[in-house]
């Protein structure tokens, strides 16, 4: 929990320290996989591509050595689909758009039932933000806005996590589409969501 709180408040070195300390204590538990992923997320936000891969590889190796979890509803349990979700976040941050998009599509596939019911609404929301970011980088404002708006529609929103992810889409909107009214509308909606969590979005 300390690693996650540090991540959502921008204390990335704190994430790395907490993740490594936790992993020493829980070496043979699924939570060690989650901690490796949190460390990778922190390195991605710092911008160290090599350390991202080191941390992700550590998490993958740990995951492969564990039986498939019985209770996927346990927050501290990591299954392959959840690890794809973590890796998606990292690859989006370091600009590996093709990998990020492929993983986002897989996250949405795994997180949606055959009838369209969403089993993993927060993962799906962040996957849509990822698809929005990659679309924005490719010059497709319409698709970026569609994905960004859909990410904000879910009922079960973890606001700090969603805002943390959405600020990357906000940055792309500002950088590439600052004169577009539709982009400004999205940024206004996102800022409204962030009002109770100051510091998450760039001014």
C-alpha positions in Angstrom: 0.0 0.0 0.0 2.9 2.4 0.7 4.2 1.8 -2.8 0.8 2.6 -4.3 0.3 5.7 -2.3 3.7 6.9 -3.2 3.0 6.3 -6.9 -0.3 8.2 -6.9 1.4 11.2 -5.1 4.4 11.3 -7.4 7.0 10.1 -4.9 8.6 7.7 -7.4 11.8 7.0 -5.5 9.6 6.2 -2.5 7.7 3.7 -4.7 11.0 2.0 -5.6 12.2 1.9 -1.9 8.8 0.5 -0.7 8.6 -2.0 -3.5 12.0 -3.4 -2.8 11.5 -3.6 0.9 8.1 -5.3 0.5 9.6 -7.8 -2.0 12.2 -8.8 0.5 9.5 -9.7 3.0 7.1 -11.4 0.5 9.5 -13.1 -1.9 7.3 -16.1 -2.5 3.9 -14.4 -2.5 1.9 -13.0 -5.3 2.2 -9.5 -3.8 5.9 -9.6 -4.8 4.8 -9.6 -8.4 2.6 -6.6 -7.8 5.5 -4.8 -6.1 7.8 -5.5 -9.1 5.1 -4.0 -11.3 4.8 -0.9 -9.0 8.6 -0.5 -9.2 8.4 -0.7 -13.0 5.7 2.0 -13.0 7.9 4.2 -11.0 10.9 3.7 -13.3 8.6 4.5 -16.3 7.6 7.8 -14.7 11.2 8.6 -14.0 12.0 7.8 -17.6 14.4 4.9 -17.2 13.5 2.5 -19.9 16.1 -0.1 -19.0 15.0 -0.3 -15.3 11.4 -0.6 -16.5 12.3 -3.8 -18.3 14.4 -5.1 -15.4 11.5 -4.7 -13.0 8.9 -6.1 -15.5 11.2 -9.1 -16.2 11.5 -9.7 -12.4 7.7 -9.6 -12.1 7.2 -12.0 -15.1 9.6 -14.5 -13.7 8.0 -14.5 -10.3 4.5 -14.8 -11.9 5.6 -17.7 -14.0 6.8 -19.6 -11.0 3.5 -19.4 -9.2 0.3 -21.4 -9.6 -2.6 -19.7 -11.2 -4.4 -17.8 -8.4 -7.8 -19.2 -7.1 -9.2 -15.9 -5.9 -8.8 -13.1 -8.5 -10.9 -10.7 -6.4 -8.1 -10.5 -3.9 -6.5 -7.1 -4.4 -3.0 -8.4 -3.7 -3.3 -11.3 -6.1 -1.7 -10.9 -9.5 -2.8 -13.0 -12.5 -1.4 -12.7 -16.1 -4.2 -10.3 -17.1 -3.4 -8.0 -14.2 0.3 -8.1 -15.1 -0.6 -7.1 -18.7 -2.4 -4.2 -17.2 0.7 -3.1 -15.3 3.0 -3.5 -18.3 0.5 -1.5 -20.5 0.9 1.5 -18.1 4.7 1.3 -18.3 4.9 1.0 -22.1 2.6 3.9 -22.6 4.8 6.0 -20.4 8.0 5.2 -22.1 6.5 5.8 -25.6 6.3 2.2 -26.7 2.9 2.9 -28.3 2.5 -0.3 -30.3 3.1 -2.5 -27.3 1.0 -0.3 -25.1 -1.9 -0.4 -27.6 -1.7 -4.2 -28.0 -1.7 -4.7 -24.2 -4.6 -2.2 -23.8 -6.7 -4.2 -26.3 -5.9 -7.4 -24.4 -6.8 -5.8 -21.1 -10.2 -4.8 -22.5 -10.8 -8.2 -24.0 -9.9 -10.0 -20.7 -11.9 -7.5 -18.6 -15.2 -7.7 -20.6 -17.7 -10.6 -20.6 -19.2 -12.0 -23.8 -22.4 -10.0 -23.2 -20.4 -6.7 -22.8 -20.5 -6.6 -19.0 -17.3 -5.2 -17.6 -15.6 -7.4 -15.1 -12.7 -5.0 -14.5 -14.0 -1.5 -14.9 -11.0 0.3 -13.6 -8.5 -1.7 -15.7 -10.8 -1.1 -18.7 -10.9 2.6 -18.0 -7.1 2.9 -17.9 -6.9 0.8 -21.0 -9.1 3.3 -22.8 -6.9 6.1 -21.6 -3.9 4.2 -23.0 -5.7 3.9 -26.4 -6.5 7.6 -26.2 -2.9 8.5 -25.6 -1.7 6.3 -28.5 -4.4 7.7 -30.8 -3.5 11.3 -29.8 0.2 10.6 -30.6 -0.8 9.3 -34.0 -2.8 12.4 -34.8 -6.3 10.9 -34.3 -8.0 13.5 -32.0 -11.5 12.0 -32.5 -10.5 8.5 -31.3 -8.4 10.0 -28.5 -11.4 11.9 -27.2 -13.8 9.0 -27.6 -11.4 6.8 -25.5 -10.8 9.6 -23.0 -14.5 10.3 -22.4 -15.3 6.6 -22.2 -12.6 6.2 -19.5 -14.4 8.7 -17.3 -17.9 7.1 -17.7 -17.5 4.1 -15.3 -19.3 4.0 -12.0 -16.5 2.4 -10.0 -13.8 5.0 -10.4 -10.6 5.0 -8.4 -10.1 8.7 -8.8 -6.4 9.0 -7.8 -5.4 6.2 -10.1 -7.6 7.4 -13.0 -6.4 11.0 -12.7 -2.8 9.8 -12.6 -3.2 7.9 -15.8 -5.3 10.5 -17.5 -2.8 13.3 -17.0 -0.7 11.8 -19.8 -3.7 12.1 -22.2 -4.2 15.6 -20.9 -0.5 16.4 -21.7 -0.9 15.1 -25.2 -4.1 17.1 -25.7 -2.3 20.3 -24.6 0.8 19.6 -26.7 -1.0 18.7 -29.9 -4.5 20.0 -29.8 -4.5 23.1 -27.6 -6.6 25.1 -30.1 -9.3 22.5 -30.5 -12.6 23.2 -28.6 -13.3 19.5 -28.2 -9.9 18.9 -26.6 -10.5 21.9 -24.3 -13.9 20.4 -23.2 -12.2 17.2 -22.3 -9.5 19.0 -20.3 -12.2 20.9 -18.4 -14.0 17.8 -17.5 -10.8 16.1 -16.3 -9.9 19.2 -14.2 -13.3 19.1 -12.6 -12.7 15.5 -11.6 -9.3 16.4 -10.2 -10.5 19.4 -8.1 -10.5 17.4 -4.9 -7.1 15.9 -5.7 -4.9 19.0 -6.4 -1.5 18.4 -7.9 -2.4 15.4 -10.1 -2.9 17.4 -13.3 -0.5 19.9 -14.9 -1.9 23.5 -15.0 
